[in-house]
Amino acid sequence: MLDILILLLLVVAIVAVTAKLKISPFLALLGAAFVGAFAFRLPAEEIIPTITTAFGNTMGSIGLVILFGTMIGVILERSGGAIAMADGLIKVIGTRFPTLTMSVIGYIVSIPVFCDSGFIILNSLRKAMAERAKVSLVAMSIALMTGLYATHTMVPPTPGPLAAAANLNVVDSLGLLIALGLVVAAVSAGAALLYANSFLKKDIELLPLAAEDTEVSYEELRAEYGKLPSGFMAFLPILLPIVLICLASIAKLPSAPLGAGTGYEVSVFLGTPVIALALGLIAAIFLLRGHGKLSRFNTQISDSILLAAPILLITCAGAAFGGVLGKSSITGFLSENLATLGLGIAVPFIISAALKTAQGSSTVAMVTTSAMMLPLLEPLGLNQGAGPVLAVLAIGAGAMVVSHANDSFFWVVSQFSRIPTATAYRTLTPATAIQGVSGFIAVWGLSLVLI
């Protein structure tokens, strides 16, 4: 029981120093690893090797994947590729059902682009479609927000799911994670869409536009990018790596559908996450046009590195914390007791949801929970078949529950939508709770079949 108390105190301390004291999650997780090592009475000579090995192994397995994924997202955002993707989706889906169109656009765009940036980029489109369809701006905000959020926490190459996949050693099953993540994210976004539609005809008072602010129309936003890339070229940087990763997963099936010769070897090599995302990055480079594109490319790569660095460090620090937990005696205690409770796939969801609600960051919640879960997979019965992949998705579902004042995304959506804070609590926060819970229900349903 003492070890359980120590673990609870460490988790509370991580939340307290990141949420209240605003200390970097990297330092909080690394500090928890060192404090935990002494508190769990690890031999002194094993403490540093345990922490540095877990830290280094994670950086080696996932570092380039997160970095390349971030680079693709930044180039898509800065080149107008995200706008071109939205235009292409509008042509296919149409505008007859505006909230559905908005949700689908968010669902697709947030696979490579951070959800905060995605909302900012698509905000003008949201307003233009709401005005054209004569529907509530709040309904459109909820649809876009939840569409973005669904894939942000479920589908690689978004950094959160990638980090969780690395901590649970399922990077080799990234194709399965993408396939199941797309399904679970669709269920999650669909449930939130039904909630958004309840506001379609409601007249909700918004904050007035500040005197110093000006609203940019969607047409003006498109014009800022000059000539937009084609829809095909905009989608290629994200579709190419996803297809390659999924093909590699198919090739590895016991039935060997692609044979066992050269075709198999090429598929597996090209579908390695690092290679697949590197090819996606090469495809993204062709989105850059006009004079000075080399300079813009260098700037965007530098910005990507700065953006990815904190995520990488937090992920590796979380892995170090998980490494300490794995070496401690707490794993034996939990192995003897957790299995008898029958909670199974609910455990990663509950822990992730608690951390998300307490400290606000979905990425921190996913990294911390996945680091804790690795030694618990076996006692929970999640170490076989698709169990580890479903654990990642359960963590992702929990990382949506719930978005409120300590979450930057909450403020991005409410401020750009001019939704008063009290109204945002009544509209935006329940939407994330609905989609997180519905996402978990989908994961639980899959667990009955796949575990």
C-alpha positions as CSV (number, residue, x, y, z in Angstrom):
1,M,0.0,0.0,0.0
2,L,2.9,2.4,0.6
3,D,4.0,2.1,-3.0
4,I,0.4,2.9,-4.2
5,L,0.4,6.0,-2.0
6,I,3.8,7.0,-3.4
7,L,2.5,6.7,-6.9
8,L,-0.6,8.7,-6.2
9,L,1.5,11.4,-4.5
10,L,3.8,11.5,-7.6
11,V,0.9,11.9,-10.0
12,V,-0.7,14.6,-7.8
13,A,2.7,16.4,-7.7
14,I,3.0,16.3,-11.5
15,V,-0.4,17.8,-11.9
16,A,0.2,20.4,-9.2
17,V,3.5,21.7,-10.5
18,T,2.4,21.8,-14.1
19,A,-1.1,23.2,-13.5
20,K,-0.6,25.5,-10.5
21,L,3.1,26.4,-10.7
22,K,3.3,26.4,-14.5
23,I,6.5,24.3,-14.4
24,S,7.5,22.6,-17.6
25,P,6.0,19.1,-17.9
26,F,9.4,17.9,-19.0
27,L,11.0,18.9,-15.7
28,A,7.9,17.6,-13.7
29,L,8.1,14.2,-15.3
30,L,11.9,13.9,-15.1
31,G,11.7,15.1,-11.5
32,A,9.0,12.5,-10.7
33,A,11.3,9.8,-12.2
34,F,14.2,10.7,-9.9
35,V,12.0,11.1,-6.8
36,G,10.1,8.0,-7.6
37,A,13.4,6.0,-8.0
38,F,14.4,6.8,-4.5
39,A,10.9,6.5,-3.0
40,F,10.4,3.1,-4.6
41,R,13.8,2.1,-3.2
42,L,15.6,1.2,-6.5
43,P,19.2,0.3,-6.0
44,A,21.3,3.5,-6.3
45,E,23.5,2.0,-9.1
46,E,20.4,1.3,-11.2
47,I,18.7,4.7,-11.0
48,I,20.7,6.6,-13.6
49,P,20.9,3.7,-16.1
50,T,17.1,3.1,-15.8
51,I,16.2,6.7,-16.4
52,T,18.7,7.4,-19.2
53,T,18.0,4.1,-21.0
54,A,14.3,4.7,-21.1
55,F,14.8,8.3,-22.1
56,G,17.3,7.4,-24.9
57,N,15.4,4.4,-26.2
58,T,12.2,6.5,-26.6
59,M,14.1,9.3,-28.4
60,G,15.6,6.8,-30.7
61,S,12.3,5.0,-31.5
62,I,10.0,8.0,-32.0
63,G,12.2,11.1,-32.3
64,L,12.4,11.4,-36.1
65,V,8.8,10.3,-36.5
66,I,7.5,13.1,-34.3
67,L,9.9,15.6,-35.9
68,F,8.9,14.6,-39.5
69,G,5.2,14.7,-38.6
70,T,5.5,18.1,-37.1
71,M,7.4,19.4,-40.2
72,I,4.6,18.1,-42.5
73,G,2.0,19.9,-40.4
74,V,3.8,23.2,-40.3
75,I,4.4,23.2,-44.1
76,L,0.7,22.3,-44.7
77,E,-0.3,25.2,-42.4
78,R,2.1,27.8,-43.8
79,S,1.8,26.9,-47.5
80,G,-2.0,27.1,-47.7
81,G,-2.2,23.3,-47.9
82,A,-4.7,23.1,-45.1
83,I,-7.0,25.6,-46.8
84,A,-6.7,23.6,-50.1
85,M,-7.6,20.5,-48.2
86,A,-10.7,22.3,-46.8
87,D,-11.6,23.5,-50.3
88,G,-11.3,20.0,-51.7
89,L,-13.5,18.5,-49.0
90,I,-16.2,21.2,-49.5
91,K,-16.3,20.2,-53.2
92,V,-16.9,16.6,-52.3
93,I,-19.2,17.0,-49.3
94,G,-20.9,20.2,-50.2
95,T,-22.4,22.7,-47.8
96,R,-26.0,21.4,-47.5
97,F,-25.1,20.0,-44.0
98,P,-22.7,22.7,-42.7
99,T,-21.9,21.2,-39.3
100,L,-21.2,17.8,-40.9
101,T,-18.9,19.5,-43.5
102,M,-17.2,21.5,-40.8
103,S,-16.7,18.4,-38.6
104,V,-15.2,16.3,-41.5
105,I,-12.9,19.1,-42.5
106,G,-11.6,19.3,-38.9
107,Y,-11.3,15.6,-38.7
108,I,-9.1,15.4,-41.8
109,V,-7.0,18.6,-41.2
110,S,-6.1,17.7,-37.6
111,I,-4.3,14.5,-38.6
112,P,-1.2,16.5,-39.6
113,V,-2.0,19.9,-38.2
114,F,-2.2,20.8,-34.5
115,C,-5.8,21.3,-33.5
116,D,-5.2,24.8,-32.1
117,S,-3.6,25.9,-35.4
118,G,-6.3,24.1,-37.4
119,F,-9.1,26.1,-35.7
120,I,-7.3,29.4,-36.3
121,I,-6.8,28.5,-40.0
122,L,-10.4,27.3,-40.5
123,N,-12.1,30.0,-38.4
124,S,-12.9,32.2,-41.4
125,L,-14.3,29.3,-43.3
126,R,-16.5,28.4,-40.2
127,K,-18.0,31.9,-40.2
128,A,-18.5,32.0,-43.9
129,M,-20.3,28.7,-44.0
130,A,-22.5,29.7,-41.0
131,E,-23.5,32.9,-42.6
132,R,-24.3,31.2,-45.9
133,A,-26.4,28.5,-44.3
134,K,-28.0,30.8,-41.7
135,V,-27.1,28.5,-38.8
136,S,-25.7,29.2,-35.4
137,L,-22.0,30.2,-35.2
138,V,-21.8,28.3,-31.9
139,A,-23.0,25.0,-33.5
140,M,-20.3,25.5,-36.2
141,S,-17.7,26.1,-33.6
142,I,-18.6,22.9,-31.7
143,A,-18.5,20.9,-35.0
144,L,-15.1,22.2,-36.0
145,M,-13.6,22.0,-32.5
146,T,-14.7,18.4,-32.0
147,G,-13.8,17.3,-35.5
148,L,-10.3,18.6,-34.9
149,Y,-10.1,17.2,-31.4
150,A,-11.1,13.6,-32.5
151,T,-8.1,12.9,-34.7
152,H,-5.7,15.1,-32.6
153,T,-5.8,12.5,-29.8
154,M,-6.4,9.4,-31.8
155,V,-4.6,9.3,-35.1
156,P,-0.8,9.4,-35.8
157,P,1.2,11.3,-37.0
158,T,-0.3,13.7,-34.5
159,P,2.4,13.8,-31.7
160,G,0.1,12.8,-28.8
161,P,-0.9,9.3,-30.1
162,L,2.7,8.8,-31.4
163,A,4.1,9.5,-28.0
164,A,1.7,7.1,-26.3
165,A,2.4,4.5,-29.0
166,A,6.2,4.9,-28.2
167,N,5.6,4.5,-24.5
168,L,3.5,1.4,-24.9
169,N,5.9,-0.1,-27.5
170,V,3.4,-0.3,-30.4
171,V,5.2,1.8,-32.9
172,D,5.6,-1.3,-35.0
173,S,1.7,-1.6,-35.0
174,L,1.2,2.0,-36.2
175,G,-0.8,0.9,-39.2
176,L,-3.3,-0.9,-36.9
177,L,-3.3,2.2,-34.6
178,I,-4.1,4.5,-37.6
179,A,-6.9,2.2,-38.9
180,L,-8.6,1.7,-35.5
181,G,-7.9,5.3,-34.5
182,L,-9.8,6.6,-37.6
183,V,-12.8,4.5,-36.6
184,V,-12.8,5.5,-33.0
185,A,-12.2,9.2,-33.9
186,A,-15.2,9.0,-36.3
187,V,-17.5,7.7,-33.6
188,S,-16.2,10.4,-31.2
189,A,-16.7,13.2,-33.8
190,G,-20.1,11.8,-34.8
191,A,-21.4,11.9,-31.2
192,A,-20.2,15.4,-30.8
193,L,-21.7,16.4,-34.1
194,L,-25.2,15.3,-32.9
195,Y,-24.6,17.5,-29.9
196,A,-23.5,20.4,-32.1
197,N,-26.7,20.1,-34.2
198,S,-28.8,20.8,-31.1
199,F,-27.5,24.4,-31.3
200,L,-28.2,24.8,-35.0
201,K,-31.1,27.2,-34.6
202,K,-30.4,28.6,-31.2
203,D,-29.6,32.3,-31.0
204,I,-26.7,32.6,-28.6
205,E,-25.3,36.0,-27.9
206,L,-21.6,36.4,-28.8
207,L,-19.1,38.9,-27.5
208,P,-18.8,42.1,-29.6
209,L,-15.9,42.4,-31.9
210,A,-13.2,44.6,-30.3
211,A,-12.6,48.0,-31.9
212,E,-9.0,47.2,-32.7
213,D,-9.8,43.8,-34.2
214,T,-10.9,43.1,-37.8
215,E,-12.4,39.9,-39.1
216,V,-10.8,38.5,-42.2
217,S,-13.2,36.8,-44.7
218,Y,-12.5,33.3,-46.0
219,E,-11.9,34.8,-49.4
220,E,-9.3,37.3,-48.0
221,L,-7.6,34.5,-46.1
222,R,-7.3,32.4,-49.2
223,A,-5.9,35.4,-51.1
224,E,-3.2,35.8,-48.4
225,Y,-1.7,32.5,-49.6
226,G,-1.6,33.4,-53.2
227,K,-2.2,30.5,-55.6
228,L,-3.2,27.5,-53.5
229,P,-1.8,24.1,-54.2
230,S,-4.1,21.5,-55.8
231,G,-6.2,19.3,-53.5
232,F,-4.3,16.3,-54.6
233,M,-0.9,17.8,-53.7
234,A,-2.4,19.1,-50.4
235,F,-3.6,15.7,-49.3
236,L,-0.5,13.8,-50.6
237,P,1.9,14.6,-47.6
238,I,-0.5,13.0,-45.2
239,L,-2.1,10.3,-47.3
240,L,1.2,8.9,-48.6
241,P,2.7,8.0,-45.2
242,I,-0.7,6.6,-43.9
243,V,-1.1,4.4,-47.0
244,L,2.5,3.2,-46.8
245,I,2.3,2.4,-43.1
246,C,-1.0,0.5,-43.6
247,L,0.4,-1.4,-46.5
248,A,3.4,-2.5,-44.3
249,S,1.0,-3.7,-41.6
250,I,-1.0,-5.7,-44.2
251,A,2.2,-7.2,-45.6
252,K,3.1,-8.4,-42.1
253,L,-0.1,-10.3,-41.6
254,P,0.3,-14.1,-41.1
255,S,-1.4,-14.8,-44.4
256,A,1.4,-12.8,-46.2
257,P,-1.0,-11.2,-48.8
258,L,1.9,-9.5,-50.5
259,G,4.1,-12.6,-50.6
260,A,7.4,-13.1,-49.0
261,G,9.8,-11.8,-51.6
262,T,10.9,-8.4,-52.9
263,G,7.3,-6.9,-52.7
264,Y,7.2,-7.8,-49.0
265,E,10.6,-6.3,-48.2
266,V,9.9,-3.1,-50.2
267,S,6.5,-2.6,-48.5
268,V,7.9,-3.2,-45.0
269,F,10.8,-0.8,-45.6
270,L,8.7,2.0,-47.1
271,G,6.0,1.5,-44.4
272,T,8.5,2.0,-41.6
273,P,7.2,5.1,-39.9
274,V,10.4,7.1,-40.2
275,I,10.7,6.3,-44.0
276,A,6.9,6.9,-44.6
277,L,6.9,10.2,-42.9
278,A,10.2,11.3,-44.6
279,L,8.5,10.6,-47.9
280,G,5.5,12.6,-46.8
281,L,7.8,15.5,-45.9
282,I,9.3,15.3,-49.4
283,A,5.8,15.5,-50.9
284,A,5.1,18.5,-48.6
285,I,8.1,20.4,-50.0
286,F,6.3,20.6,-53.4
287,L,3.6,22.7,-51.8
288,L,6.1,25.6,-51.5
289,R,5.9,27.9,-54.5
290,G,7.2,31.3,-55.7
291,H,10.3,33.2,-55.0
292,G,12.2,32.6,-51.8
293,K,10.8,29.2,-51.3
294,L,14.2,27.8,-50.1
295,S,14.3,30.5,-47.4
296,R,10.7,29.8,-46.4
297,F,11.4,26.1,-46.2
298,N,14.4,26.6,-44.0
299,T,12.4,28.9,-41.7
300,Q,9.5,26.4,-41.5
301,I,11.9,23.5,-40.7
302,S,13.5,25.6,-37.9
303,D,10.1,26.5,-36.5
304,S,9.1,22.8,-36.7
305,I,12.1,21.8,-34.6
306,L,11.3,24.4,-32.0
307,L,7.7,23.1,-32.0
308,A,8.6,19.5,-31.8
309,A,11.4,19.8,-29.2
310,P,9.1,20.2,-26.1
311,I,6.9,17.3,-27.2
312,L,9.9,15.1,-27.7
313,L,11.4,16.0,-24.4
314,I,8.1,15.5,-22.5
315,T,7.6,12.1,-24.2
316,C,11.1,10.9,-23.3
317,A,10.8,12.2,-19.7
318,G,7.5,10.4,-19.5
319,A,9.2,7.2,-20.7
320,A,11.9,7.7,-18.0
321,F,9.1,7.9,-15.4
322,G,7.5,4.8,-16.8
323,G,10.9,3.0,-16.7
324,V,11.2,3.7,-13.0
325,L,7.7,2.4,-12.4
326,G,8.6,-0.7,-14.4
327,K,11.6,-1.4,-12.2
328,S,9.8,-0.8,-8.9
329,S,7.9,-3.3,-6.8
330,I,4.6,-1.5,-7.5
331,T,4.2,-3.5,-10.7
332,G,4.1,-6.8,-8.7
333,F,1.6,-5.4,-6.3
334,L,-0.7,-4.1,-9.1
335,S,-0.3,-7.4,-11.0
336,E,-1.7,-9.3,-8.1
337,N,-4.6,-6.9,-7.5
338,L,-5.7,-5.1,-10.7
339,A,-6.6,-8.2,-12.6
340,T,-9.2,-9.1,-10.0
341,L,-11.0,-5.8,-10.3
342,G,-12.0,-6.5,-13.9
343,L,-11.5,-2.8,-15.0
344,G,-9.3,-3.7,-18.0
345,I,-9.5,-1.1,-20.8
346,A,-11.2,1.4,-18.5
347,V,-8.0,2.0,-16.4
348,P,-6.0,3.9,-19.1
349,F,-9.2,5.9,-19.9
350,I,-9.9,6.9,-16.3
351,I,-6.3,7.9,-15.5
352,S,-5.9,9.9,-18.8
353,A,-9.3,11.7,-18.2
354,A,-8.3,12.6,-14.6
355,L,-5.0,14.0,-15.7
356,K,-6.5,15.9,-18.7
357,T,-9.2,17.5,-16.6
358,A,-6.8,18.4,-13.8
359,Q,-3.9,19.9,-15.8
360,G,-5.3,20.8,-19.2
361,S,-2.8,19.4,-21.7
362,S,-4.0,16.4,-23.8
363,T,-0.4,15.6,-24.8
364,V,0.9,15.6,-21.2
365,A,-2.1,13.5,-20.2
366,M,-1.3,11.0,-22.9
367,V,2.4,10.9,-22.2
368,T,2.0,10.5,-18.5
369,T,-0.7,7.9,-18.6
370,S,1.1,5.8,-21.3
371,A,4.3,5.9,-19.2
372,M,2.4,4.6,-16.2
373,M,0.5,2.0,-18.2
374,L,3.4,0.0,-19.8
375,P,4.1,-2.1,-16.7
376,L,0.3,-2.5,-16.1
377,L,-0.7,-3.9,-19.5
378,E,-0.1,-7.5,-18.5
379,P,-2.1,-7.4,-15.2
380,L,-4.9,-5.6,-17.0
381,G,-5.0,-8.2,-19.7
382,L,-4.0,-5.7,-22.4
383,N,-0.7,-7.2,-23.4
384,Q,-2.1,-9.6,-26.0
385,G,-3.3,-9.0,-29.6
386,A,-4.6,-5.5,-30.2
387,G,-4.6,-4.8,-26.4
388,P,-1.7,-2.3,-26.4
389,V,-3.1,-0.4,-29.4
390,L,-6.5,-0.2,-27.8
391,A,-4.9,1.1,-24.6
392,V,-3.4,3.9,-26.7
393,L,-6.9,4.8,-28.0
394,A,-8.4,4.6,-24.5
395,I,-5.8,7.0,-23.4
396,G,-6.6,9.3,-26.4
397,A,-10.3,9.2,-25.5
398,G,-9.5,10.1,-21.9
399,A,-7.3,13.0,-23.1
400,M,-10.4,14.7,-24.5
401,V,-12.3,14.6,-21.1
402,V,-12.8,17.5,-20.5
403,S,-11.6,20.7,-22.1
404,H,-12.0,23.8,-19.8
405,A,-10.2,26.9,-18.6
406,N,-6.8,25.1,-18.1
407,D,-6.7,24.0,-21.7
408,S,-5.3,26.3,-24.4
409,F,-7.6,24.8,-27.0
410,F,-10.6,25.9,-25.0
411,W,-9.4,29.5,-25.1
412,V,-8.5,29.3,-28.8
413,V,-12.0,28.1,-29.7
414,S,-13.9,30.4,-27.3
415,Q,-11.9,33.6,-28.1
416,F,-11.9,33.1,-31.9
417,S,-15.6,32.3,-31.8
418,R,-16.3,35.2,-29.5
419,I,-18.2,32.9,-27.2
420,P,-18.5,34.3,-23.6
421,T,-16.6,32.1,-21.0
422,A,-19.8,31.1,-19.2
423,T,-21.4,30.1,-22.4
424,A,-18.3,28.2,-23.5
425,Y,-18.5,26.1,-20.2
426,R,-22.1,25.2,-21.1
427,T,-21.4,24.4,-24.8
428,L,-17.7,23.6,-25.5
429,T,-16.8,21.7,-22.4
430,P,-19.8,19.2,-22.5
431,A,-18.9,18.6,-26.2
432,T,-15.5,17.3,-25.2
433,A,-17.0,15.1,-22.5
434,I,-19.4,13.6,-24.9
435,Q,-16.8,12.8,-27.5
436,G,-14.3,11.4,-25.0
437,V,-16.9,9.1,-23.4
438,S,-18.3,8.0,-26.8
439,G,-14.7,7.4,-28.0
440,F,-14.1,5.2,-25.0
441,I,-17.3,3.3,-25.6
442,A,-16.1,2.5,-29.1
443,V,-12.7,1.4,-27.8
444,W,-14.5,-0.9,-25.2
445,G,-16.6,-2.4,-28.0
446,L,-13.5,-3.1,-30.1
447,S,-11.8,-4.7,-27.0
448,L,-14.6,-7.3,-26.8
449,V,-13.7,-8.4,-30.3
450,L,-10.0,-7.9,-30.5
451,I,-8.6,-8.9,-27.1
